[in-house]
């Protein structure tokens, strides 16, 4: 899943960048950077996945390696 897929699903579920940013106490551009894989934050990634109602590893496949190593 890439950033455009994430934004499409968020729009369908009426999830805004602002709502996630506000809940986490971060700036909206920071959330956008994580969504589009230009920045990394597991905490923000998890919040996005939780808001989407999907597993972190499905929304952000880069975290699959962490699970396999455990």
mmCIF file as Biopython writes it, N, C-alpha, C and O atoms, coordinates in Angstrom:
data_model
#
loop_
_atom_site.group_PDB
_atom_site.id
_atom_site.type_symbol
_atom_site.label_atom_id
_atom_site.label_alt_id
_atom_site.label_comp_id
_atom_site.label_asym_id
_atom_site.label_entity_id
_atom_site.label_seq_id
_atom_site.pdbx_PDB_ins_code
_atom_site.Cartn_x
_atom_site.Cartn_y
_atom_site.Cartn_z
_atom_site.occupancy
_atom_site.B_iso_or_equiv
_atom_site.auth_seq_id
_atom_site.auth_asym_id
_atom_site.pdbx_PDB_model_num
ATOM 1   N N  . UNK A ? 1  ? 0.858   -1.170  0.000  1.0 0.0 1  A 1 
ATOM 2   C CA . UNK A ? 1  ? 0.000   0.000   0.000  1.0 0.0 1  A 1 
ATOM 3   C C  . UNK A ? 1  ? 0.906   1.236   0.000  1.0 0.0 1  A 1 
ATOM 4   O O  . UNK A ? 1  ? 1.863   1.316   0.771  1.0 0.0 1  A 1 
ATOM 5   N N  . UNK A ? 2  ? 0.593   2.187   -0.868 1.0 0.0 2  A 1 
ATOM 6   C CA . UNK A ? 2  ? 1.388   3.415   -0.900 1.0 0.0 2  A 1 
ATOM 7   C C  . UNK A ? 2  ? 0.583   4.582   -0.332 1.0 0.0 2  A 1 
ATOM 8   O O  . UNK A ? 2  ? -0.562  4.419   0.088  1.0 0.0 2  A 1 
ATOM 9   N N  . UNK A ? 3  ? 1.195   5.740   -0.328 1.0 0.0 3  A 1 
ATOM 10  C CA . UNK A ? 3  ? 0.570   6.911   0.262  1.0 0.0 3  A 1 
ATOM 11  C C  . UNK A ? 3  ? -0.754  7.290   -0.382 1.0 0.0 3  A 1 
ATOM 12  O O  . UNK A ? 3  ? -1.679  7.735   0.297  1.0 0.0 3  A 1 
ATOM 13  N N  . UNK A ? 4  ? -0.839  7.112   -1.688 1.0 0.0 4  A 1 
ATOM 14  C CA . UNK A ? 4  ? -2.085  7.455   -2.372 1.0 0.0 4  A 1 
ATOM 15  C C  . UNK A ? 4  ? -3.210  6.500   -1.978 1.0 0.0 4  A 1 
ATOM 16  O O  . UNK A ? 4  ? -4.362  6.910   -1.837 1.0 0.0 4  A 1 
ATOM 17  N N  . UNK A ? 5  ? -2.866  5.227   -1.802 1.0 0.0 5  A 1 
ATOM 18  C CA . UNK A ? 5  ? -3.861  4.253   -1.321 1.0 0.0 5  A 1 
ATOM 19  C C  . UNK A ? 5  ? -4.319  4.617   0.089  1.0 0.0 5  A 1 
ATOM 20  O O  . UNK A ? 5  ? -5.509  4.561   0.400  1.0 0.0 5  A 1 
ATOM 21  N N  . UNK A ? 6  ? -3.370  4.987   0.929  1.0 0.0 6  A 1 
ATOM 22  C CA . UNK A ? 6  ? -3.717  5.362   2.305  1.0 0.0 6  A 1 
ATOM 23  C C  . UNK A ? 6  ? -4.649  6.567   2.315  1.0 0.0 6  A 1 
ATOM 24  O O  . UNK A ? 6  ? -5.650  6.572   3.032  1.0 0.0 6  A 1 
ATOM 25  N N  . UNK A ? 7  ? -4.327  7.587   1.526  1.0 0.0 7  A 1 
ATOM 26  C CA . UNK A ? 7  ? -5.162  8.795   1.480  1.0 0.0 7  A 1 
ATOM 27  C C  . UNK A ? 7  ? -6.550  8.476   0.923  1.0 0.0 7  A 1 
ATOM 28  O O  . UNK A ? 7  ? -7.544  9.033   1.389  1.0 0.0 7  A 1 
ATOM 29  N N  . UNK A ? 8  ? -6.627  7.597   -0.056 1.0 0.0 8  A 1 
ATOM 30  C CA . UNK A ? 8  ? -7.926  7.213   -0.637 1.0 0.0 8  A 1 
ATOM 31  C C  . UNK A ? 8  ? -8.797  6.530   0.415  1.0 0.0 8  A 1 
ATOM 32  O O  . UNK A ? 8  ? -9.977  6.852   0.557  1.0 0.0 8  A 1 
ATOM 33  N N  . UNK A ? 9  ? -8.214  5.593   1.146  1.0 0.0 9  A 1 
ATOM 34  C CA . UNK A ? 9  ? -8.967  4.886   2.186  1.0 0.0 9  A 1 
ATOM 35  C C  . UNK A ? 9  ? -9.367  5.850   3.303  1.0 0.0 9  A 1 
ATOM 36  O O  . UNK A ? 9  ? -10.486 5.787   3.813  1.0 0.0 9  A 1 
ATOM 37  N N  . UNK A ? 10 ? -8.451  6.737   3.679  1.0 0.0 10 A 1 
ATOM 38  C CA . UNK A ? 10 ? -8.774  7.717   4.710  1.0 0.0 10 A 1 
ATOM 39  C C  . UNK A ? 10 ? -9.937  8.601   4.271  1.0 0.0 10 A 1 
ATOM 40  O O  . UNK A ? 10 ? -10.828 8.901   5.067  1.0 0.0 10 A 1 
ATOM 41  N N  . UNK A ? 11 ? -9.931  9.015   3.017  1.0 0.0 11 A 1 
ATOM 42  C CA . UNK A ? 11 ? -11.021 9.865   2.506  1.0 0.0 11 A 1 
ATOM 43  C C  . UNK A ? 11 ? -12.346 9.099   2.526  1.0 0.0 11 A 1 
ATOM 44  O O  . UNK A ? 11 ? -13.385 9.653   2.886  1.0 0.0 11 A 1 
ATOM 45  N N  . UNK A ? 12 ? -12.301 7.838   2.143  1.0 0.0 12 A 1 
ATOM 46  C CA . UNK A ? 12 ? -13.520 7.022   2.145  1.0 0.0 12 A 1 
ATOM 47  C C  . UNK A ? 12 ? -14.076 6.882   3.558  1.0 0.0 12 A 1 
ATOM 48  O O  . UNK A ? 12 ? -15.290 6.847   3.759  1.0 0.0 12 A 1 
ATOM 49  N N  . UNK A ? 13 ? -13.178 6.803   4.528  1.0 0.0 13 A 1 
ATOM 50  C CA . UNK A ? 13 ? -13.601 6.625   5.923  1.0 0.0 13 A 1 
ATOM 51  C C  . UNK A ? 13 ? -13.735 7.958   6.663  1.0 0.0 13 A 1 
ATOM 52  O O  . UNK A ? 13 ? -13.991 7.991   7.866  1.0 0.0 13 A 1 
ATOM 53  N N  . UNK A ? 14 ? -13.556 9.056   5.921  1.0 0.0 14 A 1 
ATOM 54  C CA . UNK A ? 14 ? -13.679 10.408  6.475  1.0 0.0 14 A 1 
ATOM 55  C C  . UNK A ? 14 ? -12.697 10.657  7.632  1.0 0.0 14 A 1 
ATOM 56  O O  . UNK A ? 14 ? -13.037 11.283  8.636  1.0 0.0 14 A 1 
ATOM 57  N N  . UNK A ? 15 ? -11.486 10.153  7.459  1.0 0.0 15 A 1 
ATOM 58  C CA . UNK A ? 15 ? -10.416 10.362  8.420  1.0 0.0 15 A 1 
ATOM 59  C C  . UNK A ? 15 ? -9.559  11.511  7.889  1.0 0.0 15 A 1 
ATOM 60  O O  . UNK A ? 15 ? -9.103  11.475  6.747  1.0 0.0 15 A 1 
ATOM 61  N N  . UNK A ? 16 ? -9.347  12.518  8.716  1.0 0.0 16 A 1 
ATOM 62  C CA . UNK A ? 16 ? -8.557  13.659  8.263  1.0 0.0 16 A 1 
ATOM 63  C C  . UNK A ? 16 ? -7.154  13.638  8.875  1.0 0.0 16 A 1 
ATOM 64  O O  . UNK A ? 16 ? -6.920  13.079  9.947  1.0 0.0 16 A 1 
ATOM 65  N N  . UNK A ? 17 ? -6.241  14.266  8.151  1.0 0.0 17 A 1 
ATOM 66  C CA . UNK A ? 17 ? -4.887  14.429  8.669  1.0 0.0 17 A 1 
ATOM 67  C C  . UNK A ? 17 ? -4.935  15.245  9.956  1.0 0.0 17 A 1 
ATOM 68  O O  . UNK A ? 17 ? -4.201  14.978  10.907 1.0 0.0 17 A 1 
ATOM 69  N N  . UNK A ? 18 ? -5.808  16.235  9.965  1.0 0.0 18 A 1 
ATOM 70  C CA . UNK A ? 18 ? -5.935  17.111  11.127 1.0 0.0 18 A 1 
ATOM 71  C C  . UNK A ? 18 ? -6.361  16.336  12.364 1.0 0.0 18 A 1 
ATOM 72  O O  . UNK A ? 18 ? -5.833  16.569  13.451 1.0 0.0 18 A 1 
ATOM 73  N N  . UNK A ? 19 ? -7.310  15.417  12.213 1.0 0.0 19 A 1 
ATOM 74  C CA . UNK A ? 19 ? -7.780  14.660  13.376 1.0 0.0 19 A 1 
ATOM 75  C C  . UNK A ? 19 ? -6.671  13.789  13.953 1.0 0.0 19 A 1 
ATOM 76  O O  . UNK A ? 19 ? -6.537  13.678  15.172 1.0 0.0 19 A 1 
ATOM 77  N N  . UNK A ? 20 ? -5.888  13.179  13.093 1.0 0.0 20 A 1 
ATOM 78  C CA . UNK A ? 20 ? -4.777  12.342  13.568 1.0 0.0 20 A 1 
ATOM 79  C C  . UNK A ? 20 ? -3.709  13.213  14.212 1.0 0.0 20 A 1 
ATOM 80  O O  . UNK A ? 20 ? -3.216  12.898  15.296 1.0 0.0 20 A 1 
ATOM 81  N N  . UNK A ? 21 ? -3.352  14.305  13.549 1.0 0.0 21 A 1 
ATOM 82  C CA . UNK A ? 21 ? -2.335  15.205  14.083 1.0 0.0 21 A 1 
ATOM 83  C C  . UNK A ? 21 ? -2.748  15.748  15.447 1.0 0.0 21 A 1 
ATOM 84  O O  . UNK A ? 21 ? -1.944  15.782  16.378 1.0 0.0 21 A 1 
ATOM 85  N N  . UNK A ? 22 ? -3.995  16.168  15.558 1.0 0.0 22 A 1 
ATOM 86  C CA . UNK A ? 22 ? -4.496  16.723  16.823 1.0 0.0 22 A 1 
ATOM 87  C C  . UNK A ? 22 ? -4.448  15.668  17.935 1.0 0.0 22 A 1 
ATOM 88  O O  . UNK A ? 22 ? -4.033  15.960  19.057 1.0 0.0 22 A 1 
ATOM 89  N N  . UNK A ? 23 ? -4.871  14.456  17.621 1.0 0.0 23 A 1 
ATOM 90  C CA . UNK A ? 23 ? -4.886  13.385  18.625 1.0 0.0 23 A 1 
ATOM 91  C C  . UNK A ? 23 ? -3.480  13.062  19.128 1.0 0.0 23 A 1 
ATOM 92  O O  . UNK A ? 23 ? -3.304  12.675  20.283 1.0 0.0 23 A 1 
ATOM 93  N N  . UNK A ? 24 ? -2.491  13.220  18.267 1.0 0.0 24 A 1 
ATOM 94  C CA . UNK A ? 24 ? -1.120  12.869  18.631 1.0 0.0 24 A 1 
ATOM 95  C C  . UNK A ? 24 ? -0.292  14.071  19.077 1.0 0.0 24 A 1 
ATOM 96  O O  . UNK A ? 24 ? 0.822   13.910  19.575 1.0 0.0 24 A 1 
ATOM 97  N N  . UNK A ? 25 ? -0.832  15.265  18.900 1.0 0.0 25 A 1 
ATOM 98  C CA . UNK A ? 25 ? -0.085  16.458  19.271 1.0 0.0 25 A 1 
ATOM 99  C C  . UNK A ? 25 ? 1.078   16.749  18.340 1.0 0.0 25 A 1 
ATOM 100 O O  . UNK A ? 25 ? 2.125   17.232  18.773 1.0 0.0 25 A 1 
ATOM 101 N N  . UNK A ? 26 ? 0.892   16.454  17.057 1.0 0.0 26 A 1 
ATOM 102 C CA . UNK A ? 26 ? 1.925   16.734  16.057 1.0 0.0 26 A 1 
ATOM 103 C C  . UNK A ? 26 ? 1.340   17.627  14.973 1.0 0.0 26 A 1 
ATOM 104 O O  . UNK A ? 26 ? 0.128   17.836  14.923 1.0 0.0 26 A 1 
ATOM 105 N N  . UNK A ? 27 ? 2.189   18.146  14.115 1.0 0.0 27 A 1 
ATOM 106 C CA . UNK A ? 27 ? 1.746   19.004  13.025 1.0 0.0 27 A 1 
ATOM 107 C C  . UNK A ? 27 ? 1.147   18.177  11.887 1.0 0.0 27 A 1 
ATOM 108 O O  . UNK A ? 27 ? 1.557   17.041  11.647 1.0 0.0 27 A 1 
ATOM 109 N N  . UNK A ? 28 ? 0.186   18.754  11.203 1.0 0.0 28 A 1 
ATOM 110 C CA . UNK A ? 28 ? -0.462  18.079  10.066 1.0 0.0 28 A 1 
ATOM 111 C C  . UNK A ? 28 ? 0.571   17.656  9.012  1.0 0.0 28 A 1 
ATOM 112 O O  . UNK A ? 28 ? 0.500   16.528  8.526  1.0 0.0 28 A 1 
ATOM 113 N N  . UNK A ? 29 ? 1.528   18.521  8.642  1.0 0.0 29 A 1 
ATOM 114 C CA . UNK A ? 29 ? 2.521   18.081  7.647  1.0 0.0 29 A 1 
ATOM 115 C C  . UNK A ? 29 ? 3.321   16.862  8.085  1.0 0.0 29 A 1 
ATOM 116 O O  . UNK A ? 29 ? 3.760   16.075  7.247  1.0 0.0 29 A 1 
ATOM 117 N N  . UNK A ? 30 ? 3.511   16.702  9.377  1.0 0.0 30 A 1 
ATOM 118 C CA . UNK A ? 30 ? 4.231   15.529  9.886  1.0 0.0 30 A 1 
ATOM 119 C C  . UNK A ? 30 ? 3.457   14.261  9.578  1.0 0.0 30 A 1 
ATOM 120 O O  . UNK A ? 30 ? 4.041   13.261  9.160  1.0 0.0 30 A 1 
ATOM 121 N N  . UNK A ? 31 ? 2.147   14.293  9.780  1.0 0.0 31 A 1 
ATOM 122 C CA . UNK A ? 31 ? 1.303   13.136  9.466  1.0 0.0 31 A 1 
ATOM 123 C C  . UNK A ? 31 ? 1.349   12.860  7.963  1.0 0.0 31 A 1 
ATOM 124 O O  . UNK A ? 31 ? 1.450   11.706  7.548  1.0 0.0 31 A 1 
ATOM 125 N N  . UNK A ? 32 ? 1.277   13.893  7.162  1.0 0.0 32 A 1 
ATOM 126 C CA . UNK A ? 32 ? 1.337   13.737  5.708  1.0 0.0 32 A 1 
ATOM 127 C C  . UNK A ? 32 ? 2.651   13.091  5.271  1.0 0.0 32 A 1 
ATOM 128 O O  . UNK A ? 32 ? 2.661   12.214  4.408  1.0 0.0 32 A 1 
ATOM 129 N N  . UNK A ? 33 ? 3.752   13.526  5.867  1.0 0.0 33 A 1 
ATOM 130 C CA . UNK A ? 33 ? 5.062   12.960  5.529  1.0 0.0 33 A 1 
ATOM 131 C C  . UNK A ? 33 ? 5.105   11.456  5.826  1.0 0.0 33 A 1 
ATOM 132 O O  . UNK A ? 33 ? 5.676   10.687  5.052  1.0 0.0 33 A 1 
ATOM 133 N N  . UNK A ? 34 ? 4.512   11.044  6.928  1.0 0.0 34 A 1 
ATOM 134 C CA . UNK A ? 34 ? 4.484   9.620   7.279  1.0 0.0 34 A 1 
ATOM 135 C C  . UNK A ? 34 ? 3.587   8.856   6.308  1.0 0.0 34 A 1 
ATOM 136 O O  . UNK A ? 34 ? 3.953   7.774   5.849  1.0 0.0 34 A 1 
ATOM 137 N N  . UNK A ? 35 ? 2.419   9.411   5.994  1.0 0.0 35 A 1 
ATOM 138 C CA . UNK A ? 35 ? 1.496   8.750   5.065  1.0 0.0 35 A 1 
ATOM 139 C C  . UNK A ? 35 ? 2.163   8.466   3.725  1.0 0.0 35 A 1 
ATOM 140 O O  . UNK A ? 35 ? 1.960   7.410   3.126  1.0 0.0 35 A 1 
ATOM 141 N N  . UNK A ? 36 ? 2.962   9.424   3.264  1.0 0.0 36 A 1 
ATOM 142 C CA . UNK A ? 36 ? 3.595   9.300   1.945  1.0 0.0 36 A 1 
ATOM 143 C C  . UNK A ? 36 ? 5.018   8.750   2.005  1.0 0.0 36 A 1 
ATOM 144 O O  . UNK A ? 36 ? 5.774   8.871   1.041  1.0 0.0 36 A 1 
ATOM 145 N N  . UNK A ? 37 ? 5.381   8.143   3.141  1.0 0.0 37 A 1 
ATOM 146 C CA . UNK A ? 37 ? 6.681   7.479   3.319  1.0 0.0 37 A 1 
ATOM 147 C C  . UNK A ? 37 ? 7.875   8.408   3.128  1.0 0.0 37 A 1 
ATOM 148 O O  . UNK A ? 37 ? 8.956   7.957   2.747  1.0 0.0 37 A 1 
ATOM 149 N N  . UNK A ? 38 ? 7.691   9.689   3.387  1.0 0.0 38 A 1 
ATOM 150 C CA . UNK A ? 38 ? 8.820   10.625  3.320  1.0 0.0 38 A 1 
ATOM 151 C C  . UNK A ? 38 ? 9.455   10.801  4.692  1.0 0.0 38 A 1 
ATOM 152 O O  . UNK A ? 38 ? 10.524  11.399  4.816  1.0 0.0 38 A 1 
ATOM 153 N N  . UNK A ? 39 ? 8.798   10.282  5.715  1.0 0.0 39 A 1 
ATOM 154 C CA . UNK A ? 39 ? 9.296   10.317  7.086  1.0 0.0 39 A 1 
ATOM 155 C C  . UNK A ? 39 ? 8.802   9.050   7.781  1.0 0.0 39 A 1 
ATOM 156 O O  . UNK A ? 39 ? 7.827   8.434   7.349  1.0 0.0 39 A 1 
ATOM 157 N N  . UNK A ? 40 ? 9.479   8.670   8.850  1.0 0.0 40 A 1 
ATOM 158 C CA . UNK A ? 40 ? 9.119   7.447   9.558  1.0 0.0 40 A 1 
ATOM 159 C C  . UNK A ? 40 ? 8.809   7.746   11.019 1.0 0.0 40 A 1 
ATOM 160 O O  . UNK A ? 40 ? 9.587   8.399   11.714 1.0 0.0 40 A 1 
ATOM 161 N N  . UNK A ? 41 ? 7.668   7.261   11.466 1.0 0.0 41 A 1 
ATOM 162 C CA . UNK A ? 41 ? 7.304   7.313   12.878 1.0 0.0 41 A 1 
ATOM 163 C C  . UNK A ? 41 ? 6.353   6.160   13.133 1.0 0.0 41 A 1 
ATOM 164 O O  . UNK A ? 41 ? 5.226   6.145   12.638 1.0 0.0 41 A 1 
ATOM 165 N N  . UNK A ? 42 ? 6.811   5.210   13.900 1.0 0.0 42 A 1 
ATOM 166 C CA . UNK A ? 42 ? 5.952   4.059   14.186 1.0 0.0 42 A 1 
ATOM 167 C C  . UNK A ? 42 ? 4.695   4.491   14.942 1.0 0.0 42 A 1 
ATOM 168 O O  . UNK A ? 42 ? 3.615   3.950   14.705 1.0 0.0 42 A 1 
ATOM 169 N N  . UNK A ? 43 ? 4.826   5.452   15.843 1.0 0.0 43 A 1 
ATOM 170 C CA . UNK A ? 43 ? 3.673   5.933   16.616 1.0 0.0 43 A 1 
ATOM 171 C C  . UNK A ? 43 ? 2.619   6.553   15.701 1.0 0.0 43 A 1 
ATOM 172 O O  . UNK A ? 43 ? 1.429   6.274   15.850 1.0 0.0 43 A 1 
ATOM 173 N N  . UNK A ? 44 ? 3.046   7.386   14.763 1.0 0.0 44 A 1 
ATOM 174 C CA . UNK A ? 44 ? 2.096   8.007   13.836 1.0 0.0 44 A 1 
ATOM 175 C C  . UNK A ? 44 ? 1.545   6.960   12.878 1.0 0.0 44 A 1 
ATOM 176 O O  . UNK A ? 44 ? 0.349   6.955   12.587 1.0 0.0 44 A 1 
ATOM 177 N N  . UNK A ? 45 ? 2.396   6.085   12.392 1.0 0.0 45 A 1 
ATOM 178 C CA . UNK A ? 45 ? 1.943   5.014   11.492 1.0 0.0 45 A 1 
ATOM 179 C C  . UNK A ? 45 ? 0.884   4.152   12.171 1.0 0.0 45 A 1 
ATOM 180 O O  . UNK A ? 45 ? -0.117  3.794   11.550 1.0 0.0 45 A 1 
ATOM 181 N N  . UNK A ? 46 ? 1.099   3.820   13.436 1.0 0.0 46 A 1 
ATOM 182 C CA . UNK A ? 46 ? 0.138   2.997   14.166 1.0 0.0 46 A 1 
ATOM 183 C C  . UNK A ? 46 ? -1.178  3.741   14.341 1.0 0.0 46 A 1 
ATOM 184 O O  . UNK A ? 46 ? -2.245  3.139   14.223 1.0 0.0 46 A 1 
ATOM 185 N N  . UNK A ? 47 ? -1.122  5.034   14.619 1.0 0.0 47 A 1 
ATOM 186 C CA . UNK A ? 47 ? -2.342  5.830   14.775 1.0 0.0 47 A 1 
ATOM 187 C C  . UNK A ? 47 ? -3.129  5.879   13.463 1.0 0.0 47 A 1 
ATOM 188 O O  . UNK A ? 47 ? -4.359  5.822   13.475 1.0 0.0 47 A 1 
ATOM 189 N N  . UNK A ? 48 ? -2.432  5.984   12.347 1.0 0.0 48 A 1 
ATOM 190 C CA . UNK A ? 48 ? -3.089  5.998   11.035 1.0 0.0 48 A 1 
ATOM 191 C C  . UNK A ? 48 ? -3.760  4.647   10.796 1.0 0.0 48 A 1 
ATOM 192 O O  . UNK A ? 48 ? -4.926  4.588   10.406 1.0 0.0 48 A 1 
ATOM 193 N N  . UNK A ? 49 ? -3.025  3.571   11.031 1.0 0.0 49 A 1 
ATOM 194 C CA . UNK A ? 49 ? -3.578  2.229   10.839 1.0 0.0 49 A 1 
ATOM 195 C C  . UNK A ? 49 ? -4.780  1.997   11.754 1.0 0.0 49 A 1 
ATOM 196 O O  . UNK A ? 49 ? -5.791  1.445   11.320 1.0 0.0 49 A 1 
ATOM 197 N N  . UNK A ? 50 ? -4.675  2.413   13.008 1.0 0.0 50 A 1 
ATOM 198 C CA . UNK A ? 50 ? -5.787  2.251   13.950 1.0 0.0 50 A 1 
ATOM 199 C C  . UNK A ? 50 ? -7.019  3.013   13.476 1.0 0.0 50 A 1 
ATOM 200 O O  . UNK A ? 50 ? -8.133  2.493   13.530 1.0 0.0 50 A 1 
ATOM 201 N N  . UNK A ? 51 ? -6.819  4.244   13.011 1.0 0.0 51 A 1 
ATOM 202 C CA . UNK A ? 51 ? -7.939  5.050   12.517 1.0 0.0 51 A 1 
ATOM 203 C C  . UNK A ? 51 ? -8.590  4.401   11.296 1.0 0.0 51 A 1 
ATOM 204 O O  . UNK A ? 51 ? -9.800  4.505   11.096 1.0 0.0 51 A 1 
ATOM 205 N N  . UNK A ? 52 ? -7.774  3.733   10.485 1.0 0.0 52 A 1 
ATOM 206 C CA . UNK A ? 52 ? -8.287  3.058   9.291  1.0 0.0 52 A 1 
ATOM 207 C C  . UNK A ? 52 ? -8.922  1.714   9.636  1.0 0.0 52 A 1 
ATOM 208 O O  . UNK A ? 52 ? -9.624  1.128   8.811  1.0 0.0 52 A 1 
ATOM 209 N N  . UNK A ? 53 ? -8.677  1.223   10.853 1.0 0.0 53 A 1 
ATOM 210 C CA . UNK A ? 53 ? -9.202  -0.074  11.255 1.0 0.0 53 A 1 
ATOM 211 C C  . UNK A ? 53 ? -8.494  -1.228  10.582 1.0 0.0 53 A 1 
ATOM 212 O O  . UNK A ? 53 ? -9.101  -2.260  10.295 1.0 0.0 53 A 1 
ATOM 213 N N  . UNK A ? 54 ? -7.204  -1.053  10.328 1.0 0.0 54 A 1 
ATOM 214 C CA . UNK A ? 54 ? -6.418  -2.060  9.621  1.0 0.0 54 A 1 
ATOM 215 C C  . UNK A ? 54 ? -5.128  -2.335  10.394 1.0 0.0 54 A 1 
ATOM 216 O O  . UNK A ? 54 ? -4.680  -1.487  11.166 1.0 0.0 54 A 1 
ATOM 217 N N  . UNK A ? 55 ? -4.526  -3.510  10.195 1.0 0.0 55 A 1 
ATOM 218 C CA . UNK A ? 55 ? -3.259  -3.819  10.865 1.0 0.0 55 A 1 
ATOM 219 C C  . UNK A ? 55 ? -2.133  -2.921  10.351 1.0 0.0 55 A 1 
ATOM 220 O O  . UNK A ? 55 ? -2.086  -2.580  9.169  1.0 0.0 55 A 1 
ATOM 221 N N  . UNK A ? 56 ? -1.241  -2.551  11.243 1.0 0.0 56 A 1 
ATOM 222 C CA . UNK A ? 56 ? -0.102  -1.706  10.882 1.0 0.0 56 A 1 
ATOM 223 C C  . UNK A ? 56 ? 0.658   -2.280  9.695  1.0 0.0 56 A 1 
ATOM 224 O O  . UNK A ? 56 ? 1.008   -1.545  8.772  1.0 0.0 56 A 1 
ATOM 225 N N  . UNK A ? 57 ? 0.916   -3.577  9.706  1.0 0.0 57 A 1 
ATOM 226 C CA . UNK A ? 57 ? 1.725   -4.219  8.679  1.0 0.0 57 A 1 
ATOM 227 C C  . UNK A ? 57 ? 1.051   -4.191  7.303  1.0 0.0 57 A 1 
ATOM 228 O O  . UNK A ? 57 ? 1.728   -4.262  6.277  1.0 0.0 57 A 1 
ATOM 229 N N  . UNK A ? 58 ? -0.265  -4.087  7.284  1.0 0.0 58 A 1 
ATOM 230 C CA . UNK A ? 58 ? -0.983  -4.007  6.011  1.0 0.0 58 A 1 
ATOM 231 C C  . UNK A ? 58 ? -0.945  -2.581  5.461  1.0 0.0 58 A 1 
ATOM 232 O O  . UNK A ? 58 ? -0.816  -2.377  4.255  1.0 0.0 58 A 1 
ATOM 233 N N  . UNK A ? 59 ? -1.057  -1.613  6.345  1.0 0.0 59 A 1 
ATOM 234 C CA . UNK A ? 59 ? -1.067  -0.205  5.934  1.0 0.0 59 A 1 
ATOM 235 C C  . UNK A ? 59 ? 0.352   0.270   5.607  1.0 0.0 59 A 1 
ATOM 236 O O  . UNK A ? 59 ? 0.557   1.024   4.656  1.0 0.0 59 A 1 
ATOM 237 N N  . UNK A ? 60 ? 1.310   -0.170  6.389  1.0 0.0 60 A 1 
ATOM 238 C CA . UNK A ? 60 ? 2.717   0.193   6.200  1.0 0.0 60 A 1 
ATOM 239 C C  . UNK A ? 60 ? 3.538   -1.093  6.117  1.0 0.0 60 A 1 
ATOM 240 O O  . UNK A ? 60 ? 4.075   -1.542  7.129  1.0 0.0 60 A 1 
ATOM 241 N N  . UNK A ? 61 ? 3.644   -1.687  4.938  1.0 0.0 61 A 1 
ATOM 242 C CA . UNK A ? 61 ? 4.338   -2.972  4.784  1.0 0.0 61 A 1 
ATOM 243 C C  . UNK A ? 61 ? 5.773   -2.988  5.294  1.0 0.0 61 A 1 
ATOM 244 O O  . UNK A ? 61 ? 6.305   -4.057  5.594  1.0 0.0 61 A 1 
ATOM 245 N N  . UNK A ? 62 ? 6.406   -1.830  5.397  1.0 0.0 62 A 1 
ATOM 246 C CA . UNK A ? 62 ? 7.796   -1.804  5.884  1.0 0.0 62 A 1 
ATOM 247 C C  . UNK A ? 62 ? 7.918   -2.353  7.301  1.0 0.0 62 A 1 
ATOM 248 O O  . UNK A ? 62 ? 9.006   -2.759  7.709  1.0 0.0 62 A 1 
ATOM 249 N N  . UNK A ? 63 ? 6.824   -2.374  8.057  1.0 0.0 63 A 1 
ATOM 250 C CA . UNK A ? 63 ? 6.869   -2.887  9.422  1.0 0.0 63 A 1 
ATOM 251 C C  . UNK A ? 63 ? 6.735   -4.406  9.485  1.0 0.0 63 A 1 
ATOM 252 O O  . UNK A ? 63 ? 6.831   -4.976  10.572 1.0 0.0 63 A 1 
ATOM 253 N N  . UNK A ? 64 ? 6.522   -5.062  8.385  1.0 0.0 64 A 1 
ATOM 254 C CA . UNK A ? 64 ? 6.456   -6.532  8.380  1.0 0.0 64 A 1 
ATOM 255 C C  . UNK A ? 64 ? 7.775   -7.144  8.817  1.0 0.0 64 A 1 
ATOM 256 O O  . UNK A ? 64 ? 7.780   -8.154  9.521  1.0 0.0 64 A 1 
ATOM 257 N N  . UNK A ? 65 ? 8.864   -6.571  8.426  1.0 0.0 65 A 1 
ATOM 258 C CA . UNK A ? 65 ? 10.196  -7.101  8.797  1.0 0.0 65 A 1 
ATOM 259 C C  . UNK A ? 65 ? 10.370  -7.143  10.302 1.0 0.0 65 A 1 
ATOM 260 O O  . UNK A ? 65 ? 10.939  -8.092  10.842 1.0 0.0 65 A 1 
ATOM 261 N N  . UNK A ? 66 ? 9.868   -6.092  10.997 1.0 0.0 66 A 1 
ATOM 262 C CA . UNK A ? 66 ? 9.994   -6.065  12.455 1.0 0.0 66 A 1 
ATOM 263 C C  . UNK A ? 66 ? 9.296   -7.270  13.073 1.0 0.0 66 A 1 
ATOM 264 O O  . UNK A ? 66 ? 9.803   -7.865  14.024 1.0 0.0 66 A 1 
ATOM 265 N N  . UNK A ? 67 ? 8.140   -7.629  12.538 1.0 0.0 67 A 1 
ATOM 266 C CA . UNK A ? 67 ? 7.376   -8.751  13.081 1.0 0.0 67 A 1 
ATOM 267 C C  . UNK A ? 67 ? 8.071   -10.076 12.794 1.0 0.0 67 A 1 
ATOM 268 O O  . UNK A ? 67 ? 8.082   -10.967 13.643 1.0 0.0 67 A 1 
ATOM 269 N N  . UNK A ? 68 ? 8.654   -10.213 11.597 1.0 0.0 68 A 1 
ATOM 270 C CA . UNK A ? 68 ? 9.342   -11.454 11.231 1.0 0.0 68 A 1 
ATOM 271 C C  . UNK A ? 68 ? 10.587  -11.666 12.087 1.0 0.0 68 A 1 
ATOM 272 O O  . UNK A ? 68 ? 10.946  -12.804 12.391 1.0 0.0 68 A 1 
ATOM 273 N N  . UNK A ? 69 ? 11.239  -10.588 12.471 1.0 0.0 69 A 1 
ATOM 274 C CA . UNK A ? 69 ? 12.474  -10.696 13.260 1.0 0.0 69 A 1 
ATOM 275 C C  . UNK A ? 69 ? 12.176  -11.085 14.707 1.0 0.0 69 A 1 
ATOM 276 O O  . UNK A ? 69 ? 13.037  -11.633 15.396 1.0 0.0 69 A 1 
ATOM 277 N N  . UNK A ? 70 ? 10.966  -10.804 15.162 1.0 0.0 70 A 1 
ATOM 278 C CA . UNK A ? 70 ? 10.615  -11.086 16.560 1.0 0.0 70 A 1 
ATOM 279 C C  . UNK A ? 70 ? 10.411  -12.553 16.829 1.0 0.0 70 A 1 
ATOM 280 O O  . UNK A ? 70 ? 10.112  -12.938 17.959 1.0 0.0 70 A 1 
#
